Amino acid sequence: MVTASSISFGANSTFTSSSIPKTKPLFNIIPHSLKFTTGNGRAAVTFQRPVSVIPKATSADSRATKEPSRTFHGLCYVVGDNIDTDQIIPAEYLTLVPSNPDEYEKLGSYALIGLPATYTTRFIDENETKTKYKIIIAGGNFGCGSSREHAPVALGAAGCSAVVAESYARIFFRNSVATGEIYPLESEARLCEECSTGDVVTIEMAERRLINHTTGKEYKLKPIGDLGPVIDAGGIFAYARKTGMIASRN
Amino acid sequence: MTLTEKIFSRASEKPQLSPGDNVWVNVDILMTHDVCGPGSFGIFKKEFGENAKVWDREKIVIIPDHYIFTSDERANRNVDILRDFCMEQNIKYFYDIKDLGNFKANPDYKGVCHIALAQEGHCRPGEVLLGTDSHTCTAGAFGQFATGIGNTDAGFVLGTGKVLLKVPPTLRFVLDGEMPDYLLAKDLILQIIGEISVAGATYKSMEFVGTTVERLSMEERMTLCNMVVEAGGKNGVVPADGTTFKYLEDKTSLPYEPVYSDEKASFLSEYRFDISKLEPLVAKPHSPDNRALARECKDVKIDRVYIGSCTGGKTEDFLAAAKVFLASGKKVKVPTFLVPATQKVWMDVYTLPVPGSGGKTCSQIFEEAGCDTPASPSCGACLGGPKDTYARMNEPMVCVSTTNRNFPGRMGHKEGQIYLASPYTAAASALTGYVTDPREFLE
């Protein structure tokens, strides 16, 4: 069983996302200028990450995440055990380069398309490119298999904010933290048996709880432990800068 | 300390450490390929600057191998991106391919990254090797710490030569007893994964010792370590010995210093196996831990057989398959796809004599058995790939494969049924058209 304390990093560093910074804030974000080019050397694009929430207008219900209380709210999508990264993003889509903005969006449109037909409800509706499910609830060993970072990237690009799993596979967990694409949380109970796809849930990070509004039940989440400061801080690059391991950005 | 702990200790310059500690580790080799290289380079440039230089042009090995022989434009473009970066950074080891119509016309091209790393002498005892591929753990066969990482971590390593890692506790697997001549390392690792499950080694190191392991060749040790990730393992190790040193003699001139677990080292758990009692296995759909005896699956009708990948497409894997076809003398009953892992393996298949055949090569035996012609070396259909990938499963069918994963859709079609097996079992199954225990032909 992988615990949330499996990785520990220092606190108090600025967050850096390896992909396009989103207008939806997952974490306590310090405004940060990000500049990057696409994989084939197109013109540099400069972003200013917003401090406050700008709810993204989508065809489905809009996000209600607020800063800085770290709350996630929305519909949940439930999967079982051992969902491997081939199911999260099948290999034929790996020609898409995540650091390329257009291809990043395309990756998102294929998130969880590899799930077998036993999953009668799709994660992303046909003819849509974003998901209406902000939160994924999973069984054990979520993200096992291939190390493809395209997996957490696809979920994040699709519009998923957080995963609440019973446990995670190592590389997927590490990639989620490194990219900041999705917040990998762990539940105490087996939520995949308690919740159903389409249930409306709220995750309150500070209180470490998940509320299923559809069933009226509440569940405890495992302590974030070392994980919180990492994601808040922004991952390995920011931590390394803070500790002088690499030079600060201009 | 255990072997893995000692590698962490040396690489982090910390004389003492324990499982659970997070340490900055110096990386000896970073490998990437056509699927993850472009993304990793994108992150490297974004974080370190458009004009940044990699930490060490001789410690990075760039190996296109995943989506090579395809007309998919993005796949082809990704190999071009690798080339552009290598030229810009003057990367010493780039195993390039330009002529997709004839792999032999590319003198630098190797094929499957994990096999190429070993064959080109980049795997050395005691070192830290990272790769943007989960099967990077294969290199643990050389008594080094080798594990898979994502694009972001790789981007960081490109710039700094360091990575932040948590010291894993070690599970020890003691394999003793004489290996029956119908078993291969693939059966051993399927036995272990079936025992501990796909999450049995999550965040842990798997150390393989015992008399059976000591008698395994390097390629067999690579097969063993290759599937450590299928049990959730962080890395796998086989302590370096005479077999390792001999293999490395003509491949690397760089000095290396092996390390070994102390007598009194603490292991999280120890598992003991009497190998002489084991039987050929398969992993049934759809999980590598869905273990079953091959002989108990003899009523499973199959549609095809695939022999290839880092797990089961090495020279010895093909020699093993050829041995079964030779023993039978008959033709295969289903399409049998052969994908040598690297150019060198392909050459071996066409030149090495198969013992007991009167001088025939694997390729001749394969042809006489009615197998498909050995294909251009690459990862091939192990992971499906672009739709035009050779041997990709584009319709639902049942396949016995020497590859490493059989989750839904792994080889292409979501309803495909993949039975993971050793090359012996795969060849035997091809001959009958059903999942078959190789003892049908080898005894």
Interface residues (C-beta under 8 A of the other chain):
Chain A: M1 V2 S6 I7 S8 F9 T16 S18 L34 K35 F36 T37 T38 G39 N40 A44 N82 D84 D86 Q87 P90 A91 E92 L94 T95 L96 V97 P98 S99 N100 G114 L115 P116 A117 G140 N141 C144 G145 S146 S147 R148 E149 H150 S167 A169 R170 I171 R174 N175 A178 T179 G235 I236 F237 Y239 A240 M245 I246
Chain B: N22 W24 V35 C36 P38 G39 F41 G42 I43 K45 K46 E47 F48 E50 H66 Y67 D72 R74 A75 R77 N78 I81 T132 D133 S134 T136 G148 I149 G150 N151 T152 D153 G155 F156 G159 T160 K162 L164 K166 V198 A199 T202 Y203 V229 G232 K234 S287 L383 G384 G385 P386 K387 R405 F407 P408 G409 R410 G412 K414 E415
